[in-house]
Amino acid sequence: MGRALIALIVTLVLGLLGTAFGYDAMNGYSEIGSIVAVAVMGAFIIYFNENNK
């Protein structure tokens, strides 16, 4: 349960930072936040699955 909460918090924070960066630095491309969030969560899934073996 602890790893899931850490993954959730990190994904939310990086998704929000990606949205802010995309909106400000990339002239309104705020969708980059959801792309970053999906990529981070995918990385967490792969990392946690490989650690369990």
Summary of the structure (lengths in Angstrom):
residues: 53
radius of gyration: 12.8
end to end distance: 18.0
largest distance: 43.6
contacts: 133
relative contact order: 0.16
helix: 83%
strand: 0%
